[in-house]
């Protein structure tokens, strides 16, 4: 069977984004040899770690969002 290899579950959703912001994300993704989707996920994860919402190295984080 062709398609995506098995791995962690990913939720799909539509994202409306400013075209200039998307171009910047594409540029970063290309520079780091990643897909745009992977780059967006990394940027979100980094931002959440910086805010203390998500623990470093953890997918689900150490805290609940309402703590």
N, C-alpha and C positions, 0 to 999 in steps of 0.2 A: 504494500500500500504506500503510495507516494504522499507527500505532504510534510507537515511539521513533525519533527521527532518528538517523542514523549518527553515531558519535563514538567516543571511546576505549572500549576493552573494560572492562567492569565485571564483577567476580565477584559472584555472588549467594550469600547465606548467611543462615541463620536466626540471629536474635539474641535471647537471653533477657535482659530488662532489667527492673530494678525499676520499677514503675509510676510512682513519684514522680520518678525520674530521667527517664523517658520524657516525662512532663508538662513537666519543665524544658526538655528538648530541644525539644519542640513549641513552647513559649513563645518560646525563642530563635529558632527557625526562622520562626515567624510574624512576630516583630519585625524580622527581617532579610529577609523575603519570600523564603524558601527552603523547599524541601521538607524533611521530617524526614530523609530519606535523605541529601540534600546537606549538611544541618547536621551529621549524625553524621560524615560523611566529613571535613568541615572541622575538627571538633573533634578527631578522631583525628589528622589531619595536623598540626594545631597542637601537639598533645601530643608527637608524634614529633619535630617540629622542636625543640621545647623540650628534649627529652631528648638531642638530638644524633644521633638514629637516622636522621633524614631531613633532607636538605639543603634549605634555603629555596628555594622556587620549583621544586623538582624532584619529580617523581612518584615515582621509584624511590629517591631519596636518594643520598648520596655514599658511604655505608659499607654494608658487609654487616652484617646483624644480629648475627653472631657476632664481629665485630671489637672 
